[in-house]
């Protein structure tokens, strides 16, 4: 692992450990903010056949637990691509629920919430990069294309050999 990954992954993960710890300590505050989002998402998720709780506080706790687990995995370099993808997926509803700046009437609050919203968008960008980071090794897509190319080359060689034998 490069030094930049060794340092960057824990830095990227730190905001999730801190924020999710706060949500676990006071889930009712986060649940109040999350209610407008969960009231729309939960029925859609249930319609897709996924059993999820209706209670917003429980959903906040689950989200916080998932974020802490994924953040610790990312920080320690365990399954970094998967953990970054999980954090990215959980950050979208968290951001929409927690920083609804477009609903703020107070200009100072609107500015603060807009700042936090776009900070989260920036973190999301970092997570997308981390989720795609192959740590300097070829990714699955490259390996699949390479295997297909090698198989075609081998098939042509075998066909040529078979043709020469007859």
Helices and strands as residue ranges (DSSP letters): H 3-25, H 27-47, H 56-76, H 80-98, G 101-103, H 107-132, H 140-165
